[in-house]
């Protein structure tokens, strides 16, 4: 099953909301568990989610500078 782009964004946003600054650690641990289980598809999914979290956090920082 292939997830859509908007689904990855929704998951990334939920993880950031729930885990805040620890979001990357959570995603890394989930990717590691998926790798240990041999689930390459989930490893790729977690990497996609991590990329979106990264973009989201960068955008948030840029917006903070604009507001100041």
trRosetta pair geometry for C-beta under 8 A, 3 or more apart (Angstrom, degrees):
i j d omega theta_ij theta_ji phi_ij phi_ji
3 7 4.3 -117 -178 83 104 137
3 8 5.9 120 118 -51 124 83
3 45 6.5 78 18 -127 132 112
3 48 8.0 168 72 89 120 151
4 7 4.7 101 58 0 75 104
4 8 7.5 -140 98 -3 43 84
5 8 5.9 -55 -155 34 34 110
5 9 6.6 32 150 -16 67 105
6 9 5.5 -51 -148 37 38 114
6 10 6.3 41 152 -23 67 103
7 10 5.7 -51 -147 34 32 112
7 11 6.4 31 154 -17 65 105
8 11 5.8 -55 -148 37 31 110
8 12 6.2 33 154 -21 65 107
8 45 7.5 -148 -105 -160 102 75
8 48 5.0 -69 -138 133 143 114
8 49 5.7 -140 -160 -84 87 65
8 52 5.6 157 139 -26 99 152
9 12 5.6 -54 -146 36 31 113
9 13 6.3 30 157 -18 65 106
9 52 5.5 -148 -101 -160 57 145
10 13 5.9 -54 -148 37 29 110
10 14 6.4 30 154 -19 63 107
11 14 5.7 -56 -149 36 31 112
11 15 6.4 31 154 -19 66 106
11 49 5.4 -65 104 -118 117 119
11 52 8.0 91 72 71 82 145
12 15 5.8 -57 -150 36 30 110
12 16 6.4 29 154 -17 65 106
12 49 5.0 -179 -77 -160 86 73
12 52 3.8 -117 -58 103 166 118
12 53 4.8 -150 -158 -61 104 71
12 56 6.1 164 139 -15 121 143
13 16 5.7 -54 -148 37 32 111
13 17 6.3 34 153 -20 65 107
13 56 6.8 -177 -87 -122 69 157
14 17 5.6 -55 -149 37 31 114
14 18 6.2 20 157 -12 66 111
15 18 5.9 -60 -142 43 29 104
15 19 5.6 -18 174 20 69 117
15 23 5.0 106 135 -143 97 101
15 26 6.2 -167 -163 88 111 135
15 27 6.5 64 172 -61 158 100
15 49 6.8 75 6 170 151 122
15 53 6.5 -57 85 -89 122 126
16 19 6.8 -71 -120 56 18 80
16 20 6.9 65 -177 -97 55 25
16 23 4.9 -7 -96 -86 56 154
16 53 5.9 167 -64 -132 105 93
16 56 6.1 -106 -52 110 160 144
16 57 7.3 -168 -121 -65 130 90
17 20 7.9 1 -175 -61 12 61
18 23 7.9 113 68 -97 74 88
19 22 4.5 -107 174 80 97 87
19 23 4.3 138 87 -81 116 60
19 25 7.6 -152 172 58 134 89
19 26 4.8 -97 -112 -12 166 145
20 23 6.6 -160 81 -33 18 93
22 25 4.9 -52 -169 42 72 119
22 26 5.9 78 133 -27 86 98
23 26 5.7 -57 -151 35 32 112
23 27 6.3 26 156 -15 67 107
23 53 5.3 -166 132 -156 131 142
23 57 7.9 -175 58 -58 138 127
24 27 5.8 -57 -145 40 32 108
24 28 6.1 35 155 -21 67 108
24 50 6.7 74 -129 -138 75 97
24 53 6.5 179 -76 113 72 141
24 54 7.9 67 -93 -71 111 81
25 28 5.7 -54 -144 37 29 112
25 29 6.4 27 157 -18 63 106
26 29 6.0 -58 -151 35 28 108
26 30 6.5 24 153 -16 64 107
27 30 5.7 -56 -148 38 33 110
27 31 6.3 34 153 -20 66 106
27 46 5.6 156 -173 -172 84 94
27 49 5.7 -158 -131 101 126 111
27 50 4.7 156 137 -80 147 91
27 53 6.5 -150 -28 5 155 153
28 31 5.7 -53 -146 36 31 111
28 32 6.3 33 154 -20 64 106
28 50 7.4 77 -63 -99 66 135
29 32 5.6 -52 -147 36 32 114
29 33 6.4 35 153 -19 64 103
30 33 5.7 -50 -146 35 33 111
30 34 6.4 34 153 -19 63 105
30 42 7.9 -107 153 159 92 109
30 46 5.2 -174 101 -116 101 136
31 34 5.7 -55 -150 37 31 113
31 35 6.4 34 151 -22 65 105
31 42 7.8 -175 -121 129 51 81
31 43 5.4 80 -158 -137 81 66
31 46 3.7 -166 -80 106 88 146
31 47 6.4 88 -117 -54 136 70
31 50 7.3 -19 -45 -34 140 132
32 35 5.6 -52 -148 34 32 113
32 36 6.4 33 154 -19 65 104
33 36 5.7 -52 -148 35 32 112
33 37 6.3 27 153 -14 64 109
34 37 5.7 -60 -148 42 31 109
34 39 4.6 -85 -168 70 84 106
34 42 3.8 -139 -142 102 137 114
34 43 4.7 -174 108 -64 120 67
34 45 7.9 -155 -133 50 170 97
34 46 6.1 178 17 -9 147 136
35 38 7.5 43 178 -71 32 25
35 39 7.6 -95 -70 51 22 65
35 43 5.1 75 -71 -93 79 127
37 42 7.7 7 70 53 123 139
39 42 4.1 22 123 23 120 114
39 43 6.5 153 97 -20 68 83
40 43 5.4 -51 -147 33 37 116
40 44 6.4 38 154 -18 67 103
41 44 5.8 -54 -153 36 30 111
41 45 6.4 32 148 -20 64 106
42 45 5.2 -48 -144 35 39 116
42 46 6.3 40 156 -19 68 101
43 46 5.9 -55 -150 36 29 109
43 47 6.5 30 150 -19 62 106
44 47 5.6 -54 -150 35 33 113
44 48 6.5 36 151 -21 65 103
45 48 5.6 -53 -152 33 33 113
45 49 6.5 33 150 -18 65 104
46 49 5.5 -50 -147 36 36 113
46 50 6.3 41 151 -22 65 103
47 50 5.5 -50 -147 34 34 114
47 51 6.6 39 152 -22 63 100
48 51 5.8 -50 -152 31 32 113
48 52 6.7 28 151 -15 63 105
49 52 5.8 -58 -153 38 34 110
49 53 6.4 36 149 -21 67 104
50 53 5.6 -51 -146 34 34 112
50 54 6.4 39 153 -22 64 104
51 54 5.6 -53 -152 33 31 115
51 55 6.5 29 152 -16 65 105
52 55 5.6 -50 -145 38 35 111
52 56 6.1 38 153 -23 65 107
53 56 5.5 -55 -146 37 30 114
53 57 6.2 26 157 -17 66 107
54 57 6.1 -58 -146 38 26 106
54 58 6.4 27 155 -18 63 107
55 58 5.8 -56 -148 37 30 112
55 59 6.3 30 155 -19 65 107
56 59 5.8 -56 -150 36 29 111
56 60 6.4 32 151 -22 63 106
57 60 5.4 -49 -147 33 35 116
57 61 6.6 37 153 -19 64 101
58 61 5.8 -54 -153 34 33 111
58 62 6.5 32 151 -18 66 105
59 62 5.7 -54 -148 37 33 112
59 63 6.3 33 154 -19 65 107
60 63 5.8 -56 -149 37 30 112
60 64 6.6 35 151 -24 63 103
61 64 5.6 -51 -151 29 33 114
61 65 6.8 32 152 -16 64 102
62 65 5.9 -55 -156 34 35 110
62 66 6.6 34 149 -19 66 106
63 66 5.5 -53 -148 36 36 114
63 67 6.4 37 154 -21 67 105
64 67 5.8 -55 -149 35 31 111
64 68 6.7 30 153 -21 64 104
65 68 5.9 -53 -149 31 34 110
